[in-house]
Amino acid sequence: MTAVLVASAGKHGGTRGIAEVIAEELRACGLTVDVRDAAEVDDVREYAAVVVGSALYYWRWRPEAVRLLERHTEALRSRPVWLFHSGPCGPDVLPPRVSLPARVALLAAAIDAERTATFGGRLDPATARGFAARILAGGRRAGDFRDWHRIRAWARDIGRRVRAPAQT
């Protein structure tokens, strides 16, 4: 079996939930998958492929996800890498694709990562911290905007692409 790392960074568990569903789909494709917090990843060399996701806060990636890409740039260059971010919330705020923050875009280019996927996020008024988050959580932006069908389809595509070279 081929091992895949799915690492995520977020504050309230919404991005971790996406990472777990991605892992579930990859396992259904016959892959061995480890799901880890981005801050806890010490080495990526044991994995045939890597998926890294971050929550978007004010259109920025979480620092621990950026550090993972920075620390492991050399090793990530030699394996397929997929990136995703989550966080746009509200019924009308999610464009088809949100651009990567500048530093992450440079890292993605350095490792030749696949095109980044943007998934809606989750904003729960009960867990919103900080003034701006509480204001957003009190309006139309509160709720769960993760598109599980789209997330699962994206993960299945990764699974097919990772398995294809292993089968030849």
Phi and psi in radians as a Rosetta constraint file:
Dihedral C 1 N 2 CA 2 C 2 CIRCULARHARMONIC -1.726 0.35
Dihedral N 2 CA 2 C 2 N 3 CIRCULARHARMONIC 2.344 0.35
Dihedral C 2 N 3 CA 3 C 3 CIRCULARHARMONIC -1.641 0.35
Dihedral N 3 CA 3 C 3 N 4 CIRCULARHARMONIC 2.362 0.35
Dihedral C 3 N 4 CA 4 C 4 CIRCULARHARMONIC -2.209 0.35
Dihedral N 4 CA 4 C 4 N 5 CIRCULARHARMONIC 2.409 0.35
Dihedral C 4 N 5 CA 5 C 5 CIRCULARHARMONIC -1.752 0.35
Dihedral N 5 CA 5 C 5 N 6 CIRCULARHARMONIC 2.285 0.35
Dihedral C 5 N 6 CA 6 C 6 CIRCULARHARMONIC -2.064 0.35
Dihedral N 6 CA 6 C 6 N 7 CIRCULARHARMONIC 1.919 0.35
Dihedral C 6 N 7 CA 7 C 7 CIRCULARHARMONIC -2.003 0.35
Dihedral N 7 CA 7 C 7 N 8 CIRCULARHARMONIC 2.467 0.35
Dihedral C 7 N 8 CA 8 C 8 CIRCULARHARMONIC -2.446 0.35
Dihedral N 8 CA 8 C 8 N 9 CIRCULARHARMONIC 2.768 0.35
Dihedral C 8 N 9 CA 9 C 9 CIRCULARHARMONIC -2.416 0.35
Dihedral N 9 CA 9 C 9 N 10 CIRCULARHARMONIC 2.261 0.35
Dihedral C 9 N 10 CA 10 C 10 CIRCULARHARMONIC -2.942 0.35
Dihedral N 10 CA 10 C 10 N 11 CIRCULARHARMONIC 3.082 0.35
Dihedral C 10 N 11 CA 11 C 11 CIRCULARHARMONIC -1.817 0.35
Dihedral N 11 CA 11 C 11 N 12 CIRCULARHARMONIC -0.612 0.35
Dihedral C 11 N 12 CA 12 C 12 CIRCULARHARMONIC -2.088 0.35
Dihedral N 12 CA 12 C 12 N 13 CIRCULARHARMONIC 0.140 0.35
Dihedral C 12 N 13 CA 13 C 13 CIRCULARHARMONIC 1.656 0.35
Dihedral N 13 CA 13 C 13 N 14 CIRCULARHARMONIC -0.156 0.35
Dihedral C 13 N 14 CA 14 C 14 CIRCULARHARMONIC -1.165 0.35
Dihedral N 14 CA 14 C 14 N 15 CIRCULARHARMONIC -0.752 0.35
Dihedral C 14 N 15 CA 15 C 15 CIRCULARHARMONIC -1.255 0.35
Dihedral N 15 CA 15 C 15 N 16 CIRCULARHARMONIC -0.633 0.35
Dihedral C 15 N 16 CA 16 C 16 CIRCULARHARMONIC -1.070 0.35
Dihedral N 16 CA 16 C 16 N 17 CIRCULARHARMONIC -0.688 0.35
Dihedral C 16 N 17 CA 17 C 17 CIRCULARHARMONIC -1.057 0.35
Dihedral N 17 CA 17 C 17 N 18 CIRCULARHARMONIC -0.688 0.35
Dihedral C 17 N 18 CA 18 C 18 CIRCULARHARMONIC -1.127 0.35
Dihedral N 18 CA 18 C 18 N 19 CIRCULARHARMONIC -0.779 0.35
Dihedral C 18 N 19 CA 19 C 19 CIRCULARHARMONIC -1.033 0.35
Dihedral N 19 CA 19 C 19 N 20 CIRCULARHARMONIC -0.699 0.35
Dihedral C 19 N 20 CA 20 C 20 CIRCULARHARMONIC -1.176 0.35
Dihedral N 20 CA 20 C 20 N 21 CIRCULARHARMONIC -0.647 0.35
Dihedral C 20 N 21 CA 21 C 21 CIRCULARHARMONIC -1.218 0.35
Dihedral N 21 CA 21 C 21 N 22 CIRCULARHARMONIC -0.683 0.35
Dihedral C 21 N 22 CA 22 C 22 CIRCULARHARMONIC -1.037 0.35
Dihedral N 22 CA 22 C 22 N 23 CIRCULARHARMONIC -0.806 0.35
Dihedral C 22 N 23 CA 23 C 23 CIRCULARHARMONIC -1.064 0.35
Dihedral N 23 CA 23 C 23 N 24 CIRCULARHARMONIC -0.713 0.35
Dihedral C 23 N 24 CA 24 C 24 CIRCULARHARMONIC -1.031 0.35
Dihedral N 24 CA 24 C 24 N 25 CIRCULARHARMONIC -0.783 0.35
Dihedral C 24 N 25 CA 25 C 25 CIRCULARHARMONIC -1.176 0.35
Dihedral N 25 CA 25 C 25 N 26 CIRCULARHARMONIC -0.690 0.35
Dihedral C 25 N 26 CA 26 C 26 CIRCULARHARMONIC -1.138 0.35
Dihedral N 26 CA 26 C 26 N 27 CIRCULARHARMONIC -0.677 0.35
Dihedral C 26 N 27 CA 27 C 27 CIRCULARHARMONIC -1.115 0.35
Dihedral N 27 CA 27 C 27 N 28 CIRCULARHARMONIC -0.654 0.35
Dihedral C 27 N 28 CA 28 C 28 CIRCULARHARMONIC -1.131 0.35
Dihedral N 28 CA 28 C 28 N 29 CIRCULARHARMONIC -0.371 0.35
Dihedral C 28 N 29 CA 29 C 29 CIRCULARHARMONIC -1.491 0.35
Dihedral N 29 CA 29 C 29 N 30 CIRCULARHARMONIC 0.044 0.35
Dihedral C 29 N 30 CA 30 C 30 CIRCULARHARMONIC 1.574 0.35
Dihedral N 30 CA 30 C 30 N 31 CIRCULARHARMONIC 0.265 0.35
Dihedral C 30 N 31 CA 31 C 31 CIRCULARHARMONIC -1.709 0.35
Dihedral N 31 CA 31 C 31 N 32 CIRCULARHARMONIC 2.635 0.35
Dihedral C 31 N 32 CA 32 C 32 CIRCULARHARMONIC -1.528 0.35
Dihedral N 32 CA 32 C 32 N 33 CIRCULARHARMONIC 2.281 0.35
Dihedral C 32 N 33 CA 33 C 33 CIRCULARHARMONIC -2.320 0.35
Dihedral N 33 CA 33 C 33 N 34 CIRCULARHARMONIC 2.350 0.35
Dihedral C 33 N 34 CA 34 C 34 CIRCULARHARMONIC -1.922 0.35
Dihedral N 34 CA 34 C 34 N 35 CIRCULARHARMONIC 2.299 0.35
Dihedral C 34 N 35 CA 35 C 35 CIRCULARHARMONIC -1.884 0.35
Dihedral N 35 CA 35 C 35 N 36 CIRCULARHARMONIC 2.150 0.35
Dihedral C 35 N 36 CA 36 C 36 CIRCULARHARMONIC -2.385 0.35
Dihedral N 36 CA 36 C 36 N 37 CIRCULARHARMONIC 2.690 0.35
Dihedral C 36 N 37 CA 37 C 37 CIRCULARHARMONIC -1.245 0.35
Dihedral N 37 CA 37 C 37 N 38 CIRCULARHARMONIC 2.406 0.35
Dihedral C 37 N 38 CA 38 C 38 CIRCULARHARMONIC -0.962 0.35
Dihedral N 38 CA 38 C 38 N 39 CIRCULARHARMONIC -0.637 0.35
Dihedral C 38 N 39 CA 39 C 39 CIRCULARHARMONIC -1.162 0.35
Dihedral N 39 CA 39 C 39 N 40 CIRCULARHARMONIC -0.334 0.35
Dihedral C 39 N 40 CA 40 C 40 CIRCULARHARMONIC -1.717 0.35
Dihedral N 40 CA 40 C 40 N 41 CIRCULARHARMONIC 0.046 0.35
Dihedral C 40 N 41 CA 41 C 41 CIRCULARHARMONIC -1.462 0.35
Dihedral N 41 CA 41 C 41 N 42 CIRCULARHARMONIC 2.020 0.35
Dihedral C 41 N 42 CA 42 C 42 CIRCULARHARMONIC -1.685 0.35
Dihedral N 42 CA 42 C 42 N 43 CIRCULARHARMONIC -0.473 0.35
Dihedral C 42 N 43 CA 43 C 43 CIRCULARHARMONIC -2.698 0.35
Dihedral N 43 CA 43 C 43 N 44 CIRCULARHARMONIC 2.474 0.35
Dihedral C 43 N 44 CA 44 C 44 CIRCULARHARMONIC -2.003 0.35
Dihedral N 44 CA 44 C 44 N 45 CIRCULARHARMONIC -0.037 0.35
Dihedral C 44 N 45 CA 45 C 45 CIRCULARHARMONIC -1.136 0.35
Dihedral N 45 CA 45 C 45 N 46 CIRCULARHARMONIC -0.396 0.35
Dihedral C 45 N 46 CA 46 C 46 CIRCULARHARMONIC -1.396 0.35
Dihedral N 46 CA 46 C 46 N 47 CIRCULARHARMONIC -0.084 0.35
Dihedral C 46 N 47 CA 47 C 47 CIRCULARHARMONIC -1.809 0.35
Dihedral N 47 CA 47 C 47 N 48 CIRCULARHARMONIC 2.462 0.35
Dihedral C 47 N 48 CA 48 C 48 CIRCULARHARMONIC -1.363 0.35
Dihedral N 48 CA 48 C 48 N 49 CIRCULARHARMONIC -0.431 0.35
Dihedral C 48 N 49 CA 49 C 49 CIRCULARHARMONIC -2.652 0.35
Dihedral N 49 CA 49 C 49 N 50 CIRCULARHARMONIC 2.741 0.35
Dihedral C 49 N 50 CA 50 C 50 CIRCULARHARMONIC -2.390 0.35
Dihedral N 50 CA 50 C 50 N 51 CIRCULARHARMONIC 2.395 0.35
Dihedral C 50 N 51 CA 51 C 51 CIRCULARHARMONIC -2.091 0.35
Dihedral N 51 CA 51 C 51 N 52 CIRCULARHARMONIC 2.216 0.35
Dihedral C 51 N 52 CA 52 C 52 CIRCULARHARMONIC -2.168 0.35
Dihedral N 52 CA 52 C 52 N 53 CIRCULARHARMONIC 2.274 0.35
Dihedral C 52 N 53 CA 53 C 53 CIRCULARHARMONIC -2.272 0.35
Dihedral N 53 CA 53 C 53 N 54 CIRCULARHARMONIC 2.620 0.35
Dihedral C 53 N 54 CA 54 C 54 CIRCULARHARMONIC -2.438 0.35
Dihedral N 54 CA 54 C 54 N 55 CIRCULARHARMONIC 2.544 0.35
Dihedral C 54 N 55 CA 55 C 55 CIRCULARHARMONIC -1.237 0.35
Dihedral N 55 CA 55 C 55 N 56 CIRCULARHARMONIC 2.564 0.35
Dihedral C 55 N 56 CA 56 C 56 CIRCULARHARMONIC -1.690 0.35
Dihedral N 56 CA 56 C 56 N 57 CIRCULARHARMONIC 2.168 0.35
Dihedral C 56 N 57 CA 57 C 57 CIRCULARHARMONIC -2.151 0.35
Dihedral N 57 CA 57 C 57 N 58 CIRCULARHARMONIC 2.003 0.35
Dihedral C 57 N 58 CA 58 C 58 CIRCULARHARMONIC 0.959 0.35
Dihedral N 58 CA 58 C 58 N 59 CIRCULARHARMONIC 0.701 0.35
Dihedral C 58 N 59 CA 59 C 59 CIRCULARHARMONIC 1.128 0.35
Dihedral N 59 CA 59 C 59 N 60 CIRCULARHARMONIC 0.442 0.35
Dihedral C 59 N 60 CA 60 C 60 CIRCULARHARMONIC -2.108 0.35
Dihedral N 60 CA 60 C 60 N 61 CIRCULARHARMONIC 2.576 0.35
Dihedral C 60 N 61 CA 61 C 61 CIRCULARHARMONIC -1.364 0.35
Dihedral N 61 CA 61 C 61 N 62 CIRCULARHARMONIC 2.695 0.35
Dihedral C 61 N 62 CA 62 C 62 CIRCULARHARMONIC -1.124 0.35
Dihedral N 62 CA 62 C 62 N 63 CIRCULARHARMONIC 2.450 0.35
Dihedral C 62 N 63 CA 63 C 63 CIRCULARHARMONIC -1.020 0.35
Dihedral N 63 CA 63 C 63 N 64 CIRCULARHARMONIC -0.598 0.35
Dihedral C 63 N 64 CA 64 C 64 CIRCULARHARMONIC -1.178 0.35
Dihedral N 64 CA 64 C 64 N 65 CIRCULARHARMONIC -0.536 0.35
Dihedral C 64 N 65 CA 65 C 65 CIRCULARHARMONIC -1.261 0.35
Dihedral N 65 CA 65 C 65 N 66 CIRCULARHARMONIC -0.712 0.35
Dihedral C 65 N 66 CA 66 C 66 CIRCULARHARMONIC -1.097 0.35
Dihedral N 66 CA 66 C 66 N 67 CIRCULARHARMONIC -0.773 0.35
Dihedral C 66 N 67 CA 67 C 67 CIRCULARHARMONIC -1.056 0.35
Dihedral N 67 CA 67 C 67 N 68 CIRCULARHARMONIC -0.679 0.35
Dihedral C 67 N 68 CA 68 C 68 CIRCULARHARMONIC -1.016 0.35
Dihedral N 68 CA 68 C 68 N 69 CIRCULARHARMONIC -0.838 0.35
Dihedral C 68 N 69 CA 69 C 69 CIRCULARHARMONIC -1.106 0.35
Dihedral N 69 CA 69 C 69 N 70 CIRCULARHARMONIC -0.705 0.35
Dihedral C 69 N 70 CA 70 C 70 CIRCULARHARMONIC -1.159 0.35
Dihedral N 70 CA 70 C 70 N 71 CIRCULARHARMONIC -0.822 0.35
Dihedral C 70 N 71 CA 71 C 71 CIRCULARHARMONIC -1.192 0.35
Dihedral N 71 CA 71 C 71 N 72 CIRCULARHARMONIC -0.488 0.35
Dihedral C 71 N 72 CA 72 C 72 CIRCULARHARMONIC -2.052 0.35
Dihedral N 72 CA 72 C 72 N 73 CIRCULARHARMONIC 0.385 0.35
Dihedral C 72 N 73 CA 73 C 73 CIRCULARHARMONIC -0.920 0.35
Dihedral N 73 CA 73 C 73 N 74 CIRCULARHARMONIC -0.856 0.35
Dihedral C 73 N 74 CA 74 C 74 CIRCULARHARMONIC -1.052 0.35
Dihedral N 74 CA 74 C 74 N 75 CIRCULARHARMONIC -0.833 0.35
Dihedral C 74 N 75 CA 75 C 75 CIRCULARHARMONIC -1.188 0.35
Dihedral N 75 CA 75 C 75 N 76 CIRCULARHARMONIC -0.602 0.35
Dihedral C 75 N 76 CA 76 C 76 CIRCULARHARMONIC -1.205 0.35
Dihedral N 76 CA 76 C 76 N 77 CIRCULARHARMONIC -0.445 0.35
Dihedral C 76 N 77 CA 77 C 77 CIRCULARHARMONIC -1.095 0.35
Dihedral N 77 CA 77 C 77 N 78 CIRCULARHARMONIC -0.451 0.35
Dihedral C 77 N 78 CA 78 C 78 CIRCULARHARMONIC -1.729 0.35
Dihedral N 78 CA 78 C 78 N 79 CIRCULARHARMONIC 0.257 0.35
Dihedral C 78 N 79 CA 79 C 79 CIRCULARHARMONIC -2.576 0.35
Dihedral N 79 CA 79 C 79 N 80 CIRCULARHARMONIC 2.755 0.35
Dihedral C 79 N 80 CA 80 C 80 CIRCULARHARMONIC -1.204 0.35
Dihedral N 80 CA 80 C 80 N 81 CIRCULARHARMONIC 2.422 0.35
Dihedral C 80 N 81 CA 81 C 81 CIRCULARHARMONIC -2.310 0.35
Dihedral N 81 CA 81 C 81 N 82 CIRCULARHARMONIC 2.327 0.35
Dihedral C 81 N 82 CA 82 C 82 CIRCULARHARMONIC -2.067 0.35
Dihedral N 82 CA 82 C 82 N 83 CIRCULARHARMONIC 2.470 0.35
Dihedral C 82 N 83 CA 83 C 83 CIRCULARHARMONIC -2.106 0.35
Dihedral N 83 CA 83 C 83 N 84 CIRCULARHARMONIC 2.556 0.35
Dihedral C 83 N 84 CA 84 C 84 CIRCULARHARMONIC -2.507 0.35
Dihedral N 84 CA 84 C 84 N 85 CIRCULARHARMONIC 2.694 0.35
Dihedral C 84 N 85 CA 85 C 85 CIRCULARHARMONIC -2.356 0.35
Dihedral N 85 CA 85 C 85 N 86 CIRCULARHARMONIC 2.682 0.35
Dihedral C 85 N 86 CA 86 C 86 CIRCULARHARMONIC -2.330 0.35
Dihedral N 86 CA 86 C 86 N 87 CIRCULARHARMONIC 2.710 0.35
Dihedral C 86 N 87 CA 87 C 87 CIRCULARHARMONIC 2.587 0.35
Dihedral N 87 CA 87 C 87 N 88 CIRCULARHARMONIC -0.564 0.35
Dihedral C 87 N 88 CA 88 C 88 CIRCULARHARMONIC -1.008 0.35
Dihedral N 88 CA 88 C 88 N 89 CIRCULARHARMONIC 2.252 0.35
Dihedral C 88 N 89 CA 89 C 89 CIRCULARHARMONIC -2.189 0.35
Dihedral N 89 CA 89 C 89 N 90 CIRCULARHARMONIC 2.583 0.35
Dihedral C 89 N 90 CA 90 C 90 CIRCULARHARMONIC 2.060 0.35
Dihedral N 90 CA 90 C 90 N 91 CIRCULARHARMONIC 2.731 0.35
Dihedral C 90 N 91 CA 91 C 91 CIRCULARHARMONIC -1.213 0.35
Dihedral N 91 CA 91 C 91 N 92 CIRCULARHARMONIC -0.297 0.35
Dihedral C 91 N 92 CA 92 C 92 CIRCULARHARMONIC -2.281 0.35
Dihedral N 92 CA 92 C 92 N 93 CIRCULARHARMONIC 0.243 0.35
Dihedral C 92 N 93 CA 93 C 93 CIRCULARHARMONIC -1.775 0.35
Dihedral N 93 CA 93 C 93 N 94 CIRCULARHARMONIC -0.185 0.35
Dihedral C 93 N 94 CA 94 C 94 CIRCULARHARMONIC -1.556 0.35
Dihedral N 94 CA 94 C 94 N 95 CIRCULARHARMONIC 1.824 0.35
Dihedral C 94 N 95 CA 95 C 95 CIRCULARHARMONIC -1.295 0.35
Dihedral N 95 CA 95 C 95 N 96 CIRCULARHARMONIC 2.933 0.35
Dihedral C 95 N 96 CA 96 C 96 CIRCULARHARMONIC -1.005 0.35
Dihedral N 96 CA 96 C 96 N 97 CIRCULARHARMONIC -0.530 0.35
Dihedral C 96 N 97 CA 97 C 97 CIRCULARHARMONIC -2.672 0.35
Dihedral N 97 CA 97 C 97 N 98 CIRCULARHARMONIC 2.294 0.35
Dihedral C 97 N 98 CA 98 C 98 CIRCULARHARMONIC -1.805 0.35
Dihedral N 98 CA 98 C 98 N 99 CIRCULARHARMONIC 2.287 0.35
Dihedral C 98 N 99 CA 99 C 99 CIRCULARHARMONIC -1.088 0.35
Dihedral N 99 CA 99 C 99 N 100 CIRCULARHARMONIC 2.617 0.35
Dihedral C 99 N 100 CA 100 C 100 CIRCULARHARMONIC -1.236 0.35
Dihedral N 100 CA 100 C 100 N 101 CIRCULARHARMONIC 2.552 0.35
Dihedral C 100 N 101 CA 101 C 101 CIRCULARHARMONIC -1.014 0.35
Dihedral N 101 CA 101 C 101 N 102 CIRCULARHARMONIC 2.655 0.35
Dihedral C 101 N 102 CA 102 C 102 CIRCULARHARMONIC -0.915 0.35
Dihedral N 102 CA 102 C 102 N 103 CIRCULARHARMONIC -0.872 0.35
Dihedral C 102 N 103 CA 103 C 103 CIRCULARHARMONIC -1.095 0.35
Dihedral N 103 CA 103 C 103 N 104 CIRCULARHARMONIC -0.718 0.35
Dihedral C 103 N 104 CA 104 C 104 CIRCULARHARMONIC -1.196 0.35
Dihedral N 104 CA 104 C 104 N 105 CIRCULARHARMONIC -0.638 0.35
Dihedral C 104 N 105 CA 105 C 105 CIRCULARHARMONIC -1.086 0.35
Dihedral N 105 CA 105 C 105 N 106 CIRCULARHARMONIC -0.708 0.35
Dihedral C 105 N 106 CA 106 C 106 CIRCULARHARMONIC -1.123 0.35
Dihedral N 106 CA 106 C 106 N 107 CIRCULARHARMONIC -0.738 0.35
Dihedral C 106 N 107 CA 107 C 107 CIRCULARHARMONIC -1.156 0.35
Dihedral N 107 CA 107 C 107 N 108 CIRCULARHARMONIC -0.715 0.35
Dihedral C 107 N 108 CA 108 C 108 CIRCULARHARMONIC -1.060 0.35
Dihedral N 108 CA 108 C 108 N 109 CIRCULARHARMONIC -0.706 0.35
Dihedral C 108 N 109 CA 109 C 109 CIRCULARHARMONIC -1.175 0.35
Dihedral N 109 CA 109 C 109 N 110 CIRCULARHARMONIC -0.686 0.35
Dihedral C 109 N 110 CA 110 C 110 CIRCULARHARMONIC -1.121 0.35
Dihedral N 110 CA 110 C 110 N 111 CIRCULARHARMONIC -0.555 0.35
Dihedral C 110 N 111 CA 111 C 111 CIRCULARHARMONIC -1.753 0.35
Dihedral N 111 CA 111 C 111 N 112 CIRCULARHARMONIC 0.018 0.35
Dihedral C 111 N 112 CA 112 C 112 CIRCULARHARMONIC 1.001 0.35
Dihedral N 112 CA 112 C 112 N 113 CIRCULARHARMONIC 0.812 0.35
Dihedral C 112 N 113 CA 113 C 113 CIRCULARHARMONIC -1.192 0.35
Dihedral N 113 CA 113 C 113 N 114 CIRCULARHARMONIC 2.678 0.35
Dihedral C 113 N 114 CA 114 C 114 CIRCULARHARMONIC -1.153 0.35
Dihedral N 114 CA 114 C 114 N 115 CIRCULARHARMONIC 2.922 0.35
Dihedral C 114 N 115 CA 115 C 115 CIRCULARHARMONIC -1.020 0.35
Dihedral N 115 CA 115 C 115 N 116 CIRCULARHARMONIC 2.374 0.35
Dihedral C 115 N 116 CA 116 C 116 CIRCULARHARMONIC -1.302 0.35
Dihedral N 116 CA 116 C 116 N 117 CIRCULARHARMONIC 2.419 0.35
Dihedral C 116 N 117 CA 117 C 117 CIRCULARHARMONIC -1.700 0.35
Dihedral N 117 CA 117 C 117 N 118 CIRCULARHARMONIC 2.457 0.35
Dihedral C 117 N 118 CA 118 C 118 CIRCULARHARMONIC -1.957 0.35
Dihedral N 118 CA 118 C 118 N 119 CIRCULARHARMONIC 2.188 0.35
Dihedral C 118 N 119 CA 119 C 119 CIRCULARHARMONIC -2.082 0.35
Dihedral N 119 CA 119 C 119 N 120 CIRCULARHARMONIC 2.545 0.35
Dihedral C 119 N 120 CA 120 C 120 CIRCULARHARMONIC -1.045 0.35
Dihedral N 120 CA 120 C 120 N 121 CIRCULARHARMONIC 2.733 0.35
Dihedral C 120 N 121 CA 121 C 121 CIRCULARHARMONIC -1.879 0.35
Dihedral N 121 CA 121 C 121 N 122 CIRCULARHARMONIC -2.962 0.35
Dihedral C 121 N 122 CA 122 C 122 CIRCULARHARMONIC -2.240 0.35
Dihedral N 122 CA 122 C 122 N 123 CIRCULARHARMONIC 2.292 0.35
Dihedral C 122 N 123 CA 123 C 123 CIRCULARHARMONIC -2.251 0.35
Dihedral N 123 CA 123 C 123 N 124 CIRCULARHARMONIC 1.866 0.35
Dihedral C 123 N 124 CA 124 C 124 CIRCULARHARMONIC -1.772 0.35
Dihedral N 124 CA 124 C 124 N 125 CIRCULARHARMONIC 2.075 0.35
Dihedral C 124 N 125 CA 125 C 125 CIRCULARHARMONIC -0.973 0.35
Dihedral N 125 CA 125 C 125 N 126 CIRCULARHARMONIC -0.510 0.35
Dihedral C 125 N 126 CA 126 C 126 CIRCULARHARMONIC -1.227 0.35
Dihedral N 126 CA 126 C 126 N 127 CIRCULARHARMONIC -0.435 0.35
Dihedral C 126 N 127 CA 127 C 127 CIRCULARHARMONIC -1.977 0.35
Dihedral N 127 CA 127 C 127 N 128 CIRCULARHARMONIC 0.017 0.35
Dihedral C 127 N 128 CA 128 C 128 CIRCULARHARMONIC -1.125 0.35
Dihedral N 128 CA 128 C 128 N 129 CIRCULARHARMONIC 2.201 0.35
Dihedral C 128 N 129 CA 129 C 129 CIRCULARHARMONIC -2.040 0.35
Dihedral N 129 CA 129 C 129 N 130 CIRCULARHARMONIC 2.536 0.35
Dihedral C 129 N 130 CA 130 C 130 CIRCULARHARMONIC 1.586 0.35
Dihedral N 130 CA 130 C 130 N 131 CIRCULARHARMONIC 2.681 0.35
Dihedral C 130 N 131 CA 131 C 131 CIRCULARHARMONIC -1.038 0.35
Dihedral N 131 CA 131 C 131 N 132 CIRCULARHARMONIC -0.890 0.35
Dihedral C 131 N 132 CA 132 C 132 CIRCULARHARMONIC -1.115 0.35
Dihedral N 132 CA 132 C 132 N 133 CIRCULARHARMONIC -0.728 0.35
Dihedral C 132 N 133 CA 133 C 133 CIRCULARHARMONIC -1.107 0.35
Dihedral N 133 CA 133 C 133 N 134 CIRCULARHARMONIC -0.709 0.35
Dihedral C 133 N 134 CA 134 C 134 CIRCULARHARMONIC -1.159 0.35
Dihedral N 134 CA 134 C 134 N 135 CIRCULARHARMONIC -0.655 0.35
Dihedral C 134 N 135 CA 135 C 135 CIRCULARHARMONIC -1.110 0.35
Dihedral N 135 CA 135 C 135 N 136 CIRCULARHARMONIC -0.841 0.35
Dihedral C 135 N 136 CA 136 C 136 CIRCULARHARMONIC -1.090 0.35
Dihedral N 136 CA 136 C 136 N 137 CIRCULARHARMONIC -0.709 0.35
Dihedral C 136 N 137 CA 137 C 137 CIRCULARHARMONIC -1.192 0.35
Dihedral N 137 CA 137 C 137 N 138 CIRCULARHARMONIC -0.343 0.35
Dihedral C 137 N 138 CA 138 C 138 CIRCULARHARMONIC -1.466 0.35
Dihedral N 138 CA 138 C 138 N 139 CIRCULARHARMONIC -0.130 0.35
Dihedral C 138 N 139 CA 139 C 139 CIRCULARHARMONIC -1.999 0.35
Dihedral N 139 CA 139 C 139 N 140 CIRCULARHARMONIC -2.650 0.35
Dihedral C 139 N 140 CA 140 C 140 CIRCULARHARMONIC -1.196 0.35
Dihedral N 140 CA 140 C 140 N 141 CIRCULARHARMONIC -0.233 0.35
Dihedral C 140 N 141 CA 141 C 141 CIRCULARHARMONIC -1.439 0.35
Dihedral N 141 CA 141 C 141 N 142 CIRCULARHARMONIC -0.156 0.35
Dihedral C 141 N 142 CA 142 C 142 CIRCULARHARMONIC -1.293 0.35
Dihedral N 142 CA 142 C 142 N 143 CIRCULARHARMONIC 2.496 0.35
Dihedral C 142 N 143 CA 143 C 143 CIRCULARHARMONIC 2.342 0.35
Dihedral N 143 CA 143 C 143 N 144 CIRCULARHARMONIC -3.073 0.35
Dihedral C 143 N 144 CA 144 C 144 CIRCULARHARMONIC -1.935 0.35
Dihedral N 144 CA 144 C 144 N 145 CIRCULARHARMONIC 1.958 0.35
Dihedral C 144 N 145 CA 145 C 145 CIRCULARHARMONIC -1.932 0.35
Dihedral N 145 CA 145 C 145 N 146 CIRCULARHARMONIC 0.320 0.35
Dihedral C 145 N 146 CA 146 C 146 CIRCULARHARMONIC -1.337 0.35
Dihedral N 146 CA 146 C 146 N 147 CIRCULARHARMONIC 2.239 0.35
Dihedral C 146 N 147 CA 147 C 147 CIRCULARHARMONIC -1.659 0.35
Dihedral N 147 CA 147 C 147 N 148 CIRCULARHARMONIC 1.635 0.35
Dihedral C 147 N 148 CA 148 C 148 CIRCULARHARMONIC -1.107 0.35
Dihedral N 148 CA 148 C 148 N 149 CIRCULARHARMONIC -0.599 0.35
Dihedral C 148 N 149 CA 149 C 149 CIRCULARHARMONIC -1.092 0.35
Dihedral N 149 CA 149 C 149 N 150 CIRCULARHARMONIC -0.821 0.35
Dihedral C 149 N 150 CA 150 C 150 CIRCULARHARMONIC -1.138 0.35
Dihedral N 150 CA 150 C 150 N 151 CIRCULARHARMONIC -0.726 0.35
Dihedral C 150 N 151 CA 151 C 151 CIRCULARHARMONIC -1.090 0.35
Dihedral N 151 CA 151 C 151 N 152 CIRCULARHARMONIC -0.806 0.35
Dihedral C 151 N 152 CA 152 C 152 CIRCULARHARMONIC -1.116 0.35
Dihedral N 152 CA 152 C 152 N 153 CIRCULARHARMONIC -0.706 0.35
Dihedral C 152 N 153 CA 153 C 153 CIRCULARHARMONIC -1.110 0.35
Dihedral N 153 CA 153 C 153 N 154 CIRCULARHARMONIC -0.736 0.35
Dihedral C 153 N 154 CA 154 C 154 CIRCULARHARMONIC -1.078 0.35
Dihedral N 154 CA 154 C 154 N 155 CIRCULARHARMONIC -0.781 0.35
Dihedral C 154 N 155 CA 155 C 155 CIRCULARHARMONIC -1.132 0.35
Dihedral N 155 CA 155 C 155 N 156 CIRCULARHARMONIC -0.700 0.35
Dihedral C 155 N 156 CA 156 C 156 CIRCULARHARMONIC -1.099 0.35
Dihedral N 156 CA 156 C 156 N 157 CIRCULARHARMONIC -0.656 0.35
Dihedral C 156 N 157 CA 157 C 157 CIRCULARHARMONIC -1.099 0.35
Dihedral N 157 CA 157 C 157 N 158 CIRCULARHARMONIC -0.740 0.35
Dihedral C 157 N 158 CA 158 C 158 CIRCULARHARMONIC -1.055 0.35
Dihedral N 158 CA 158 C 158 N 159 CIRCULARHARMONIC -0.808 0.35
Dihedral C 158 N 159 CA 159 C 159 CIRCULARHARMONIC -0.995 0.35
Dihedral N 159 CA 159 C 159 N 160 CIRCULARHARMONIC -0.778 0.35
Dihedral C 159 N 160 CA 160 C 160 CIRCULARHARMONIC -1.101 0.35
Dihedral N 160 CA 160 C 160 N 161 CIRCULARHARMONIC -0.716 0.35
Dihedral C 160 N 161 CA 161 C 161 CIRCULARHARMONIC -1.250 0.35
Dihedral N 161 CA 161 C 161 N 162 CIRCULARHARMONIC -0.602 0.35
Dihedral C 161 N 162 CA 162 C 162 CIRCULARHARMONIC -1.269 0.35
Dihedral N 162 CA 162 C 162 N 163 CIRCULARHARMONIC -0.694 0.35
Dihedral C 162 N 163 CA 163 C 163 CIRCULARHARMONIC -1.245 0.35
Dihedral N 163 CA 163 C 163 N 164 CIRCULARHARMONIC -0.554 0.35
Dihedral C 163 N 164 CA 164 C 164 CIRCULARHARMONIC -0.967 0.35
Dihedral N 164 CA 164 C 164 N 165 CIRCULARHARMONIC -0.870 0.35
Dihedral C 164 N 165 CA 165 C 165 CIRCULARHARMONIC -1.165 0.35
Dihedral N 165 CA 165 C 165 N 166 CIRCULARHARMONIC -0.547 0.35
Dihedral C 165 N 166 CA 166 C 166 CIRCULARHARMONIC -1.219 0.35
Dihedral N 166 CA 166 C 166 N 167 CIRCULARHARMONIC -0.429 0.35
Dihedral C 166 N 167 CA 167 C 167 CIRCULARHARMONIC -1.530 0.35
Dihedral N 167 CA 167 C 167 N 168 CIRCULARHARMONIC -0.234 0.35
